[in-house]
C-alpha cells in the first residue's frame, strides 16, 4: 500500500510538471485539445496543459525577416532583370497561423516570388530602376492581402538589388551620357538667352534714362526762357517813354561819333525830339 502511494505521488508530480508551461512574453501557445484548437492562444506567463489530451504548439510573435533569393523577372518592355528583396512579417493571430497554413514561411516566400514577377511584368525597365519605393509598397499590399487570412501581417518589403544584363547597362550608360550632354547644352543656351535678355534690358533702360534726361533738360531750358522773358517783361513795364527816348539818343550819339561822313536820320528820331520839346514847353508853362 505504501509503495502504491509513493507511485501515485511520483506520478502526480510528473503529471504536474508536464502540465505546467512557462510562456515568455514574445510567445503564445496554441492548444489542440483532443484535436480541436482552443479559440484563444495561451500566455504569456504560467499555462496549464493537460498531458495526453492537449497538444501545445508554440508560436513566436516577434517580427521576422527572411530573404527572397535572386529572382529572374521580365519587365513590360521585355528586359530580363534579376531582383532580390527582404520581407518583414509578424504573426498577429496565433491560432489562425497554426490552423490556416501548413508552413507559413514557405507559403509566404512562394507568394512573394509570384507577386514580384506579376508586378515587374507590368512596369517598364526605366520605372523599375527609378521607382523602387513604389514597387515595395505594391509588393507589401498584395502579399499582405493574402497573408491576412493566415493571421500574418507583412510590415515591410524592401528591394535590395536589381541586376540588369551587361548590354542593358552599357546602353543605359550611353543614354545617361547623352542626357547629360543635352542638359549641358540646354543650360548653356539658357545662359546665353538670359545674357542677351539682360543686355537688351540694360540698353532699354539706358535709352529710357537718356530720353528722360533730355526731356528734363528741355523742360528746364524752356522754364529758363520763360523766366527770362518774364523778368524782361517786368523790367520793361517800369521803363517810361522818356527813358527809351534818351537811350535812343545815346545810341545815335555813338553812331555820330563814328568816322562815317554820311549820317541818315530816321523818322523816329524826329518824332522823339518833337515829343521831348513839347513836354519841356508844357513843363515851363
SVG drawing of the C-alpha trace seen along z (x, -y; Angstrom):
<svg xmlns="http://www.w3.org/2000/svg" viewBox="-13 -179 50 181">
<polyline fill="none" stroke="black" stroke-width="0.4" points="0.0,0.0 2.8,-2.3 4.5,-1.6 1.3,-2.3 1.0,-5.7 4.6,-6.5 4.0,-5.6 0.8,-7.7 2.7,-10.7 5.5,-10.4 3.0,-10.0 1.2,-13.2 4.4,-15.1 5.4,-14.1 1.9,-14.9 2.1,-18.3 5.5,-19.1 4.4,-18.0 1.3,-20.2 2.9,-23.4 4.4,-25.5 6.1,-28.9 5.5,-31.0 7.8,-34.1 6.4,-37.4 7.2,-37.1 5.5,-33.6 2.0,-32.2 0.8,-28.6 -2.0,-27.3 -3.6,-24.3 -5.2,-21.5 -7.4,-19.7 -8.5,-16.3 -7.7,-17.6 -9.7,-20.8 -8.0,-24.2 -9.0,-26.3 -10.3,-29.7 -7.6,-31.7 -3.9,-31.3 -2.4,-31.0 0.3,-33.1 2.5,-34.8 3.2,-33.5 2.2,-30.2 0.0,-28.0 -1.5,-24.7 -1.6,-22.0 -3.1,-18.6 -0.9,-15.8 -2.2,-13.2 -5.4,-15.2 -3.7,-18.6 -1.2,-19.2 0.6,-22.6 2.1,-24.5 4.4,-27.4 4.0,-30.5 6.7,-33.2 5.1,-36.7 8.3,-38.6 8.8,-40.3 10.9,-38.2 12.8,-39.0 13.8,-36.5 15.5,-36.9 13.9,-36.1 16.8,-34.8 17.5,-36.4 14.6,-36.1 14.6,-36.4 11.8,-38.7 10.8,-40.2 9.7,-43.8 6.9,-45.1 9.4,-46.1 10.9,-42.6 14.1,-43.3 15.4,-40.4 16.4,-41.5 17.2,-39.8 15.7,-41.1 16.4,-40.1 14.5,-41.5 13.6,-41.2 10.3,-40.5 9.5,-41.6 6.5,-39.9 5.0,-39.0 2.2,-36.7 -0.8,-38.7 -3.3,-35.8 -1.5,-32.7 -4.5,-30.3 -5.2,-31.3 -1.5,-31.0 -1.4,-27.4 -4.6,-26.0 -4.8,-28.0 -1.4,-27.2 0.9,-24.3 4.2,-26.1 3.8,-29.8 7.3,-30.9 7.5,-28.7 4.0,-29.8 4.9,-33.5 8.1,-33.0 6.3,-31.4 3.6,-34.1 6.3,-36.8 8.1,-35.5 5.0,-35.1 3.7,-38.6 7.1,-40.1 7.1,-38.7 3.5,-39.9 4.3,-43.4 7.6,-43.7 5.8,-42.4 3.5,-45.4 6.4,-48.0 8.9,-49.1 12.6,-48.9 13.2,-52.6 10.4,-52.7 11.7,-49.5 15.0,-51.2 13.7,-54.6 10.6,-53.6 11.8,-51.1 9.7,-52.6 6.5,-52.3 7.3,-48.7 8.0,-48.0 4.6,-49.4 2.8,-47.4 4.5,-44.2 3.7,-44.8 0.0,-45.5 -0.5,-42.5 1.3,-40.0 -0.5,-41.3 -3.9,-40.9 -3.2,-37.1 -1.3,-36.6 -4.1,-38.3 -6.1,-35.2 -3.2,-33.3 -3.0,-35.6 0.2,-37.2 1.0,-40.9 3.5,-42.0 5.2,-45.0 7.6,-45.9 9.1,-44.8 12.5,-46.1 14.1,-45.5 17.8,-45.1 19.3,-44.9 18.2,-45.0 20.7,-43.4 20.5,-44.1 22.3,-42.4 25.6,-43.9 24.3,-45.1 21.5,-47.0 24.0,-48.6 26.1,-49.8 23.1,-51.2 22.0,-53.0 25.4,-54.4 25.4,-55.8 21.9,-57.2 22.9,-58.9 25.9,-60.5 23.7,-61.7 21.2,-63.1 24.0,-64.9 25.3,-66.5 21.8,-67.5 21.2,-69.2 24.6,-70.9 23.7,-72.3 20.3,-73.4 21.9,-75.1 24.4,-76.9 21.7,-78.1 19.6,-79.3 22.6,-81.2 23.2,-82.9 19.5,-83.7 19.4,-85.2 22.6,-87.2 21.0,-88.6 17.8,-89.4 19.7,-91.2 21.8,-93.1 18.7,-94.2 17.0,-95.3 20.1,-97.3 20.1,-99.1 16.4,-99.7 16.8,-101.2 19.7,-103.3 17.7,-104.7 14.8,-105.5 17.1,-107.3 18.7,-109.2 15.4,-110.3 14.2,-111.2 17.3,-113.3 16.9,-115.1 13.2,-115.7 14.1,-117.2 16.8,-119.4 14.3,-120.7 11.8,-121.4 14.4,-123.3 15.6,-125.2 12.0,-126.2 11.4,-127.2 14.6,-129.4 13.4,-131.1 10.0,-131.7 11.6,-133.1 13.9,-135.4 11.1,-136.7 9.0,-137.3 11.8,-139.3 12.3,-141.3 8.6,-142.0 8.6,-143.1 11.6,-145.4 10.0,-146.8 6.9,-147.8 9.0,-150.1 10.7,-152.0 8.7,-155.1 8.8,-156.7 11.4,-159.4 13.9,-156.8 13.5,-155.0 14.0,-158.3 17.2,-159.1 18.6,-155.6 17.7,-156.1 19.6,-159.5 22.6,-158.0 22.7,-155.3 22.5,-158.0 25.4,-159.9 27.5,-156.8 26.7,-156.5 27.5,-160.2 31.0,-159.8 31.9,-157.2 34.3,-158.2 31.4,-157.9 30.8,-161.1 27.2,-160.3 24.5,-160.1 20.9,-159.2 18.3,-160.5 15.5,-158.1 12.0,-159.5 11.5,-158.1 14.3,-160.4 12.4,-163.5 9.3,-162.2 11.2,-161.5 12.8,-165.1 9.4,-166.7 7.9,-164.8 10.7,-165.8 10.4,-169.5 6.7,-169.6 6.9,-168.0 9.6,-170.6 7.3,-173.5 4.4,-172.2 6.7,-171.9 7.9,-175.5 4.4,-176.8"/>
</svg>
